[in-house]
Amino acid sequence: MKRLIIPVLAGAMSLAAFQAMAADKVTLQLKWVTQAQFAGYYVAKAKGFYEAEGLDVEIKPGGPDIAPEQVIAGGGADVIV
């Protein structure tokens, strides 16, 4: 039994090491200025939900002069709303 536990423990520890890598950077472009309809994105960031999934999320507010489709087409964001 001890012979089985050691390789399993070593495998589990090596998997834990992979989770220590840097978070993936993601930029989220909102379609309008910060308001209640986008609260979920901000709450998820504040509570660390993105970090728990290995994401480093930057939330960019929109506005009247911001076209999210053009922002993502130009490489200024990874995700648009």
C-alpha positions, -999 to 999 in steps of 0.1 A, spaced: 0 0 0 29 24 8 43 18 -27 10 31 -42 6 61 -20 40 77 -28 35 79 -66 0 91 -62 11 118 -37 40 129 -60 15 131 -89 -9 153 -69 19 176 -58 31 180 -94 -5 190 -105 -6 216 -77 26 231 -91 9 238 -125 -17 259 -108 10 283 -95 15 297 -130 7 333 -138 -30 341 -146 -41 347 -182 -46 384 -189 -80 392 -203 -94 426 -212 -132 430 -211 -147 460 -230 -181 471 -218 -205 488 -242 -214 516 -219 -202 535 -188 -201 516 -155 -236 511 -143 -258 485 -126 -262 462 -157 -224 455 -154 -223 449 -117 -218 412 -120 -185 416 -138 -172 440 -111 -185 419 -82 -169 388 -97 -136 406 -99 -139 420 -63 -147 386 -49 -118 370 -67 -138 347 -89 -117 355 -120 -85 349 -101 -98 315 -88 -101 305 -125 -67 317 -134 -77 350 -151 -64 385 -146 -93 405 -159 -92 442 -167 -126 458 -172 -127 488 -195 -158 510 -194 -174 521 -226 -191 553 -235 -207 572 -263 -175 574 -283 -166 537 -278 -176 510 -303 -168 476 -287 -167 459 -321 -140 483 -332 -121 479 -300 -119 441 -303 -112 443 -340 -82 466 -332 -69 443 -305 -78 466 -276 -99 439 -259 -103 402 -257 -140 401 -249 -168 427 -255 -202 431 -241 
